[in-house]
Amino acid sequence: MSTFTTLNPSSGETLAEYETLSDADVTSALGRATDAYGKWSRAALQERAALLSRIADLHRERKAELVQAIANEMGKPISQGEGEVELAASIYDYYADQGPQLLRDEELEVAGGGRALVRTSSTGPILGIMPWNYPLYQVARFVAPNLLLGNTILLKHARSCTQTSLLIESIVRDAGAPSGIYENLVVSSSQIGSIIADPRLQGVSITGSEEAGRTVAQQAGKYLKKCVLELGGSDPFIVLPDADLTHALDLAAAGRFSNAGQACTSSKRMIVHSDVYDEFLSGIVERAKGWTTGDPTDRSTKMGPMATISGRKEVADQVEDAVSKGATVHIGGAVPDGSGAFYPATVLSGVTKDMRAYSEELFGPVAVVYKVDSTEEAITLANDSRFGLGSAVFTQDPELAAEVADRLEVGMVGLNSLIRSQPSLPFGGVKASGIGRELGRLGLDEFANKKMLRIA
């Protein structure tokens, strides 16, 4: 076994030291998940739903402890942490409440008579590889639908959020989960391959980087395992001449700087028509001034540190590359003195194709503002990305909004709104943003056996 430490991104101080599981421990955990699957998959739907309801209740009861953990481990401000706890709880509630309806048999039309139906059932133990940026919400959207189905869970959380992962494990256990249906794995990345290769595992879901997604997809493909990949994005935020600029600007700032810009569906590329470009640029700079950094445990703080020093360095390097090639920094753009992984709210313009900021995901509080002269040019620029997760379109013309939405190469579009997760709405993208969907009915179907029954 090896050990590792977790760090407080506000101070750089060590939080705790943990041991990774041995290979034998991992094998035992997979064995427990496999053994538990036999009973859990046959448990009454009402029993599975009731467990989710209790998990939701315990998230709310232990809100203060959860919020403190994620503030310490990844720097999320308290008010945003409280919102994440509620969002996670609402996901468990949704699948608990809607489970019977979501899992109803689907009748099919049969040519020539007779009956047929599709029954949604479980598949077995599945592995979830979770990120640090939303350490409660990301787990909930993977765990809730699969426990409802009757699958059992192996959960590998980001190492930096180990305390949070242990708190989630304790909540599931204290909610009355049978032994083995939820196994928290404190393991290294090198151990994941052997888990995926094990014939007892039936699928794997990862939210993470493109590189990690490719590795997992290759392993899943090799061993014929179903996989869901959520790999980030570079979401376009299109502002057309007739947009309500105050509304658009308020959402642009919130969408870009909340969670220190560390969100897959954050508004990273602001594509603004030339008729309103100058007003929009000055407006987003003015709003960025209000997103000052501070102690995430102070309720008045709007933006905490980034989660890691290495993550901040990546963003700072992307900004420096853009500036060195001619981009303009209107606010921010410099690593502050002092301890911690803080980085200021930053606004860039003049970004061109030869700059890293044009083609790479900016996973930090940096907004890039582009000027375009037509709706057609806005769509072309929006689609000139290897990513295709979320997007937003701002115009007061409903028909134009629908037309632009139809032409965007993305998995989700907000019309005069941001993409905000809700339990009933499917979440996911296309192109390099990943494969598959989470949440809603589509999320429930990803690791389900859609069994067809032909009745004579």
C-alpha positions in Angstrom: 0.0 0.0 0.0 1.1 3.6 -0.6 0.1 6.8 1.2 -0.8 10.2 0.0 -1.8 13.6 1.6 -4.6 16.0 0.9 -3.9 19.7 0.9 -6.0 22.8 1.7 -5.9 24.9 -1.5 -6.5 28.1 0.5 -3.3 27.7 2.6 -1.3 24.8 1.0 -1.3 23.1 4.4 -1.7 19.4 4.8 -5.1 18.2 5.7 -4.7 14.5 6.2 -2.7 11.4 5.1 -4.4 8.4 3.7 -3.4 4.8 2.6 -4.5 3.4 -0.7 -6.1 0.0 -0.7 -4.0 -3.0 -1.6 -4.8 -5.0 -4.7 -6.2 -7.7 -2.4 -8.5 -5.1 -0.8 -9.8 -4.0 -4.2 -10.5 -7.6 -5.1 -12.4 -8.1 -1.9 -14.4 -5.0 -2.5 -15.4 -6.2 -5.9 -16.3 -9.5 -4.5 -18.6 -7.9 -1.9 -20.2 -5.8 -4.6 -20.8 -8.9 -6.7 -22.3 -10.8 -3.8 -24.5 -7.9 -2.8 -25.8 -7.5 -6.3 -27.7 -10.8 -6.2 -29.9 -9.6 -3.4 -30.0 -5.9 -4.2 -31.1 -6.4 -7.7 -34.1 -8.5 -6.5 -35.0 -6.1 -3.6 -38.4 -4.5 -4.0 -38.3 -1.2 -6.0 -39.9 0.5 -3.0 -37.0 -0.6 -0.8 -34.4 0.7 -3.2 -36.3 4.0 -3.5 -36.6 4.3 0.3 -32.8 4.0 0.6 -32.3 6.9 -1.8 -34.8 9.0 0.2 -32.9 8.4 3.4 -29.6 9.3 1.7 -31.2 12.6 0.6 -32.3 13.3 4.2 -28.9 12.6 5.6 -27.2 14.9 3.1 -29.4 17.7 4.4 -28.9 16.8 8.1 -25.1 16.7 7.7 -24.9 19.8 5.4 -22.6 21.7 7.7 -20.1 18.9 7.8 -20.2 18.3 4.1 -19.8 22.0 3.2 -16.8 22.3 5.5 -15.2 19.3 4.0 -15.5 20.5 0.4 -14.4 24.0 1.4 -11.3 22.5 3.0 -10.5 20.1 0.3 -11.3 22.0 -3.0 -11.9 25.6 -1.9 -15.7 25.9 -2.6 -17.2 28.9 -0.8 -19.8 28.0 1.8 -22.8 29.4 0.1 -22.0 27.5 -3.1 -21.3 24.3 -1.1 -24.7 24.6 0.5 -26.2 24.8 -2.9 -24.3 21.7 -4.0 -25.6 19.7 -1.0 -29.1 20.6 -1.8 -28.6 19.7 -5.5 -27.2 16.3 -4.6 -30.1 15.7 -2.2 -32.6 16.6 -4.8 -31.1 14.1 -7.2 -31.6 11.3 -4.7 -35.1 12.5 -4.0 -35.9 12.6 -7.7 -35.1 9.0 -8.3 -36.7 7.9 -5.1 -40.0 9.7 -6.0 -40.0 9.0 -9.7 -38.5 5.5 -9.7 -41.8 3.6 -10.2 -42.7 5.7 -13.1 -39.3 5.7 -14.7 -39.0 1.9 -14.5 -42.4 1.0 -15.9 -42.5 -1.5 -18.6 -42.7 0.0 -22.1 -45.3 -1.6 -24.4 -44.3 -2.1 -28.0 -46.4 -2.4 -31.1 -46.2 -5.8 -32.7 -46.9 -6.4 -36.4 -49.2 -9.4 -36.8 -50.5 -9.4 -33.3 -49.4 -10.5 -29.9 -47.6 -8.3 -27.3 -44.1 -7.2 -26.6 -42.6 -5.0 -24.0 -39.3 -3.6 -22.8 -38.4 -4.1 -19.2 -35.6 -1.9 -17.6 -33.5 -3.9 -15.2 -30.1 -3.9 -13.6 -26.8 -5.2 -15.0 -24.4 -5.7 -12.1 -21.5 -4.0 -10.3 -20.4 -0.7 -12.0 -17.5 1.6 -11.4 -17.7 5.4 -11.0 -14.6 7.6 -11.3 -15.5 11.0 -9.9 -13.9 14.4 -10.1 -13.1 17.0 -7.4 -15.0 20.1 -8.7 -18.5 19.0 -7.6 -17.6 16.2 -5.2 -21.2 15.7 -3.9 -23.3 16.4 -7.0 -21.2 14.3 -9.4 -21.4 11.3 -7.1 -25.2 11.7 -6.7 -25.9 11.8 -10.4 -24.0 8.5 -10.9 -25.1 6.7 -7.7 -28.8 7.5 -7.4 -30.1 6.1 -10.7 -27.9 3.0 -10.4 -28.9 2.1 -6.9 -32.5 2.6 -8.0 -31.9 0.1 -10.9 -30.4 -2.5 -8.5 -26.8 -2.1 -9.6 -24.1 -2.1 -7.0 -21.5 0.7 -6.8 -17.7 0.9 -6.7 -16.8 4.5 -6.2 -13.3 5.9 -6.9 -13.3 9.6 -6.0 -10.6 12.2 -6.6 -7.8 11.7 -4.1 -8.0 15.4 -3.2 -11.5 14.8 -1.9 -10.9 11.7 0.2 -12.5 13.1 3.3 -15.6 14.0 1.3 -15.7 10.6 -0.2 -15.6 9.0 3.2 -18.4 11.2 4.4 -20.6 10.1 1.5 -19.8 6.5 2.3 -20.8 7.0 5.9 -24.1 8.6 4.7 -24.9 5.7 2.5 -24.1 3.3 5.3 -26.1 5.2 7.9 -29.0 5.4 5.6 -29.3 1.6 5.9 -27.6 0.4 2.7 -27.0 -3.4 2.7 -23.3 -4.3 3.0 -21.5 -4.3 -0.4 -23.9 -2.2 -2.5 -21.6 0.9 -2.1 -17.9 0.3 -1.9 -15.7 3.5 -1.6 -12.3 2.7 -3.2 -9.3 4.8 -2.1 -7.1 3.6 -4.9 -4.5 4.8 -7.4 -5.1 5.4 -11.0 -2.9 2.4 -11.9 -5.3 0.1 -10.1 -8.4 1.1 -12.1 -7.3 -0.9 -15.1 -7.5 -4.2 -13.2 -11.0 -3.3 -11.9 -12.3 -2.6 -15.4 -10.7 -5.8 -16.7 -12.4 -7.9 -14.0 -15.3 -9.9 -15.6 -17.5 -9.2 -12.6 -17.6 -5.5 -13.4 -20.3 -4.5 -15.9 -19.6 -0.9 -16.7 -17.7 2.3 -15.9 -18.5 6.0 -15.8 -15.9 8.7 -15.6 -16.1 12.5 -15.3 -12.7 14.0 -15.9 -10.1 15.0 -18.5 -10.0 14.0 -22.1 -6.8 12.0 -21.4 -8.4 10.1 -18.5 -11.5 9.5 -20.6 -9.4 8.1 -23.5 -7.6 5.7 -21.1 -10.8 4.5 -19.5 -12.6 4.1 -22.9 -9.7 2.1 -24.3 -9.8 -0.2 -21.3 -13.6 -0.5 -21.4 -13.5 -1.3 -25.1 -10.8 -3.9 -24.7 -12.9 -5.7 -22.1 -16.3 -5.0 -23.7 -17.6 -2.9 -20.9 -20.2 -0.2 -21.2 -18.8 3.3 -20.5 -20.1 6.8 -20.0 -17.7 9.6 -20.5 -18.2 13.2 -19.4 -15.0 15.0 -20.4 -15.5 18.7 -20.1 -16.2 21.5 -22.5 -15.6 25.0 -23.8 -19.1 26.2 -23.8 -20.1 29.1 -26.2 -22.2 31.9 -24.8 -23.7 33.7 -27.8 -25.1 37.2 -27.4 -27.0 38.6 -30.4 -27.9 42.3 -31.0 -31.4 42.2 -29.5 -30.4 40.4 -26.3 -31.3 41.7 -22.8 -27.7 42.7 -22.0 -28.2 43.1 -18.3 -29.6 39.6 -18.0 -26.9 38.2 -20.3 -24.1 39.9 -18.4 -25.3 38.8 -15.0 -25.5 35.2 -16.2 -22.2 35.4 -18.0 -20.4 36.5 -14.9 -22.1 33.9 -12.7 -21.6 31.2 -15.2 -17.9 31.9 -15.7 -16.7 32.8 -12.2 -18.8 30.6 -9.9 -16.8 27.7 -8.4 -13.7 29.6 -9.6 -14.5 28.7 -13.2 -14.0 25.0 -12.5 -17.1 23.7 -14.1 -17.6 21.7 -17.3 -20.6 23.8 -18.4 -19.1 27.1 -17.4 -19.5 30.0 -20.0 -16.0 29.9 -21.3 -16.3 31.5 -24.8 -18.4 34.6 -25.0 -19.3 35.2 -28.6 -20.8 38.7 -28.9 -22.3 40.5 -31.9 -20.3 43.7 -32.8 -23.4 45.8 -32.3 -23.3 45.2 -28.6 -19.7 44.0 -28.2 -18.2 47.2 -26.5 -21.1 47.4 -24.0 -20.8 43.7 -23.2 -17.1 43.8 -22.8 -17.2 46.7 -20.4 -20.1 45.1 -18.5 -18.3 41.8 -18.0 -15.2 43.5 -16.8 -17.2 45.5 -14.4 -18.9 42.4 -13.0 -15.6 40.6 -12.7 -14.5 43.3 -10.2 -17.1 41.9 -7.8 -15.8 38.4 -8.0 -13.0 38.9 -5.5 -11.2 35.9 -3.9 -11.2 35.1 -0.3 -11.4 32.5 2.5 -14.1 29.9 1.3 -15.2 29.4 4.9 -16.2 33.1 5.1 -19.8 33.4 4.1 -19.1 36.7 2.3 -16.6 35.1 -0.1 -17.8 34.8 -3.7 -14.8 33.0 -5.1 -12.4 30.8 -3.3 -9.1 29.4 -4.5 -8.7 27.0 -7.4 -8.6 23.4 -6.2 -4.9 22.9 -6.8 -1.7 24.8 -7.5 -1.1 22.7 -10.6 -4.6 23.6 -11.9 -3.8 27.3 -11.4 -0.5 27.0 -13.1 -2.3 25.5 -16.2 -4.7 28.4 -16.4 -2.0 31.0 -15.8 0.1 29.4 -18.5 -2.8 29.5 -21.0 -3.4 33.2 -20.2 0.3 34.0 -20.5 0.5 32.2 -23.9 -2.4 34.3 -25.2 -1.0 37.6 -24.0 2.4 36.8 -25.5 0.7 36.3 -28.8 -1.3 39.5 -28.8 -4.4 38.9 -26.6 -5.5 41.7 -24.3 -6.1 41.3 -20.5 -8.8 43.6 -19.3 -8.8 42.5 -15.7 -6.9 39.9 -13.7 -4.5 37.7 -15.5 -1.7 37.6 -12.8 -1.0 35.0 -10.1 -1.3 36.8 -6.8 1.3 36.8 -4.1 0.7 34.7 -1.0 -0.1 31.2 -0.2 -2.9 29.1 -1.7 -4.1 28.5 -5.2 -5.9 31.7 -5.7 -6.4 33.2 -9.2 -8.3 36.4 -10.0 -11.4 36.8 -12.2 -9.9 37.4 -15.6 -11.3 38.7 -18.9 -9.4 38.3 -22.2 -10.1 39.5 -25.8 -8.3 39.3 -29.0 -7.8 35.5 -28.7 -6.8 33.9 -32.0 -6.4 30.4 -33.3 -2.7 30.2 -32.6 -3.3 30.6 -28.9 -3.9 27.8 -26.5 -6.9 29.7 -25.1 -8.7 29.3 -28.4 -8.7 25.5 -28.6 -8.2 24.3 -25.0 -10.6 24.2 -22.1 -9.9 27.1 -19.7 -10.7 25.4 -16.4 -10.5 28.4 -14.2 -12.0 31.9 -13.8 -11.0 33.2 -17.2 -13.6 34.6 -19.7 -12.7 34.9 -23.4 -14.8 37.5 -25.3 -15.0 37.3 -29.1 -16.5 39.8 -31.5 -18.5 38.6 -34.5 -20.4 40.5 -37.2 -23.3 38.1 -37.8 -25.3 35.3 -36.4 -23.7 33.0 -39.0 -20.2 33.9 -37.9 -21.3 33.3 -34.2 -22.5 29.8 -35.1 -19.3 29.0 -37.0 -17.1 30.2 -34.2 -19.2 28.3 -31.6 -18.8 25.1 -33.5 -15.1 25.6 -34.2 -14.2 23.5 -31.1 -13.5 19.9 -30.5 -15.8 20.1 -27.5 -19.6 20.0 -27.6 -21.1 20.0 -24.1 -23.3 23.0 -23.2 -24.0 26.4 -24.7 -26.2 29.5 -24.3 -28.0 31.7 -26.8 -29.3 35.2 -25.9 -31.8 36.8 -28.2 -35.4 38.0 -27.8 -36.4 36.4 -31.0 -37.7 32.9 -30.2 -37.5 31.6 -33.8 -33.9 32.8 -34.2 -33.0 31.3 -30.8 -34.4 27.9 -31.9 -32.6 28.1 -35.2 -29.2 28.8 -33.6 -29.8 26.1 -31.1 -30.5 23.5 -33.8 -27.2 24.3 -35.5 -25.0 24.2 -32.5 -22.9 21.0 -32.2 -23.5 20.5 -28.5 -25.5 18.2 -26.1 -27.3 21.0 -24.3 -28.5 24.6 -25.1 -29.8 27.2 -22.8 -32.1 29.8 -24.5 -31.6 33.0 -22.6 -30.4 30.9 -19.7 -27.4 29.0 -18.5 -27.2 25.2 -18.4 -28.0 24.4 -14.8 -28.3 20.8 -13.7 -31.7 19.6 -12.6 -32.4 16.0 -11.7 -35.0 15.4 -14.4 -32.9 16.9 -17.3 -30.4 14.8 -19.2 -26.8 16.0 -19.0 -24.0 15.3 -21.5 -22.3 16.3 -24.7 -20.9 15.2 -28.1 -17.5 15.3 -29.8 -14.7 15.4 -27.3 -17.0 16.2 -24.5 -17.9 12.6 -24.1 -20.3 9.7 -24.6 -23.6 9.1 -22.9 -26.0 11.0 -20.6 -26.5 11.4 -16.9 -29.7 12.4 -15.0 -33.3 12.1 -16.0 -34.6 9.0 -17.7 -31.6 8.9 -20.1 -29.2 8.7 -17.2 -31.2 5.8 -15.7 -30.9 3.9 -19.0 -27.1 4.0 -19.4 -26.3 1.0 -17.2 -29.6 -0.7 -17.6 -30.5 -4.0 -19.3 -33.3 -3.0 -21.7 -34.8 -6.5 -21.8 -37.4 -7.2 -24.5 -40.2 -9.7 -23.6 -42.2 -11.2 -26.6 -45.6 -12.4 -25.4 -47.4 -14.7 -27.9 
